[in-house]
Amino acid sequence: MASLWLIFPLEFVAVSFHIVYELGFHRNGILEVALNLHESLPGFDDLAYLLKSTNNLTFITVSLLLAFFTAEKFFELRTGISHQYLAGITSLFIYFLLIVETASGLDLPQITAVASNLLIPILIGLLTGFCYSLLSHQNSPRISTHYWATTHLIFIFTGIILLVGALSFAIYQTQLFPSYLYQQAQNIVQAGNHPNLGSILLATFIHNVGHYIGIISTFAADAGNHFSAEGANLAYLAQHHKLWKIPYPINIKSLYDSYGAIGGNGMLLGLVGSILVRVKAQRIRLVAQLTLGQVIFDQNEALMFGIPILFNPLLLIPFLLAPFVTMTLGYLAISFHLVPAAAYVIPYATPSILRAFLGTNGNYLALTLSLLCCLVSGAIYYPFIRLLDQASLQKEGDAHA
């Protein structure tokens, strides 16, 4: 938890760069589509490349620092020895070799794709910190802070080389980058003639479990684009212009995108709303205030680090439950013809609260349902946020005592 908080400022900056790129410099970004920036803005391509490269480098740095701080904090927790840095440097070195070894190429986008799996640097950090703590306990207290590290370096780095090779081979063979977990989720959605509520809920559950433990992917876009239902809906609209009678009203776009991921995975816009209404703990409120704009655009990684939500057992239940409830509401509303299913293509970086509205060509009942889903998800998070607030206030009180 402490490691995630230390990295929060850098993650906040990385997400901010990403939003600017998606809004105005992606060829399907909402501002680019509206203002035609690639023709009207001088140096558009150079600025787009600069933003994309900066974004990639920052995300890679986040994953490397996560390996470093996880090892350092775990070593400090087990031994009480701080500011030695050898465990952190070793963990960073292992992870750096690992992402270089497992990336399909050495250009920034491919390395960034590998580094987006945050579970791996955390596991490497925990393992490295644990190994160093064992070595530390084998030495007398008098020399543990200085001499023990030097005398074991040869054995440690021999083990590092073997570990990196073994991990690289295992990860390459099991296709963990991109995540095997999300490949299975996509297979579930794409099974059969067309998706249904059960397959979408199950795939969302797998996807959100992965996100909760730090495995980030473009699951929704990949699954939706690969499946023929959305293409069939668009072809029907082009010919008949009747949104209420599209052939596949239940799909990733109409349920997950429209009503199951408002504020990103886990319906986190509702969480931010609950925090701003209920929470008194200063740090949690600060994180919510800073990341509100990012969450509106579905970029919730900084919020995941700052609260934190990653690996937080208190927030696992609402993180998984809220999308189930809101997508079920969307399914019932579409099935009973209360709202049409979202089928129109919308630009990148469209605020999530507007996706159903624009995807239904401006249906205000769809917008109302999106707002209702935010309120429902906020209510689901509310009791858990109260417990988190109480624990944080007690911790803040102890720190000032």
Stockholm file with secondary structure:
# STOCKHOLM 1.0

chainA/1-401         MASLWLIFPLEFVAVSFHIVYELGFHRNGILEVALNLHESLPGFDDLAYLLKSTNNLTFITVSLLLAFFTAEKFFELRTGISHQYLAGITSLFIYFLLIVETASGLDLPQITAVASNLLIPILIGLLTGFCYSLLSHQNSPRISTHYWATTHLIFIFTGIILLVGALSFAIYQTQLFPSYLYQQAQNIVQAGNHPNLGSILLATFIHNVGHYIGIISTFAADAGNHFSAEGANLAYLAQHHKLWKIPYPINIKSLYDSYGAIGGNGMLLGLVGSILVRVKAQRIRLVAQLTLGQVIFDQNEALMFGIPILFNPLLLIPFLLAPFVTMTLGYLAISFHLVPAAAYVIPYATPSILRAFLGTNGNYLALTLSLLCCLVSGAIYYPFIRLLDQASLQKEGDAHA
#=GR chainA/1-401 SS CHHHHHHHHHHHHHHHHHHHIIIIISTTBHHHHHHCHHHHSTTHHHHHHHHHHHHHHHHHHHHHHHHHHHHHHHHHHHHCCCSCCHHHHHHHHHHHHHHHHHSSSSSHHHHHHHHTBTHHHHHHHHHHHHHHHHHHHTSCTTTTTTHHHHHTHHHHHHHHHHHHHHHHHHHHHHTCSSCHHHHHHHHHHHSSSSCCHHHHHHHHHHHHHHHHTTBCCCHHHHHHHHSHHHHHHHHHHHHHCCGGGCSCCSSIIIIIIIIICTTSTTCHHHHHHHHHHHCCCHHHHHHHHHHHHHHHTTCCHHHHHHTTCTTCHHHHHHHHHHHHHHHHHHHHHHHTTSSCCCCSCCCBTCCGGGHHHHHTTSCHHHHHHHHHHHHHHHHHHHHHHHHHHHHHHHHHHHHHC
#=GC SS_cons         CHHHHHHHHHHHHHHHHHHHIIIIISTTBHHHHHHCHHHHSTTHHHHHHHHHHHHHHHHHHHHHHHHHHHHHHHHHHHHCCCSCCHHHHHHHHHHHHHHHHHSSSSSHHHHHHHHTBTHHHHHHHHHHHHHHHHHHHTSCTTTTTTHHHHHTHHHHHHHHHHHHHHHHHHHHHHTCSSCHHHHHHHHHHHSSSSCCHHHHHHHHHHHHHHHHTTBCCCHHHHHHHHSHHHHHHHHHHHHHCCGGGCSCCSSIIIIIIIIICTTSTTCHHHHHHHHHHHCCCHHHHHHHHHHHHHHHTTCCHHHHHHTTCTTCHHHHHHHHHHHHHHHHHHHHHHHTTSSCCCCSCCCBTCCGGGHHHHHTTSCHHHHHHHHHHHHHHHHHHHHHHHHHHHHHHHHHHHHHC
//
